[in-house]
């Protein structure tokens, strides 16, 4: 079975989390309008964070590639003084 891309798994998890949150809030007596507002705000926040997360992941990948290819070397401070 092929691996599911991480972004697709996040999307699948959102539906499960939203369902659980909706059930939890409904059990506590919140109105459907309040629940919809909370879920809408959460979706907006997550959508705003996804580009930053993707950019950070790409930067991390590029940094690891630089280190693995040897183009960039890390020098530890105690070793540099020797």
HULINJO-V175602 format. One record per pair of residues at least 6 apart in sequence whose C-alpha atoms are under 7 Angstrom apart, sorted by the first residue. I is the first residue (numbers start at 1). GAP is how many residues later the second one is. D is the distance in whole Angstrom. If there is no record, write none. Layout:
BEGIN
I_GAP_D / I_GAP_D
END
This chain:
BEGIN
18_21_7 / 22_13_6 / 25_10_7 / 66_6_6 / 67_6_6
END
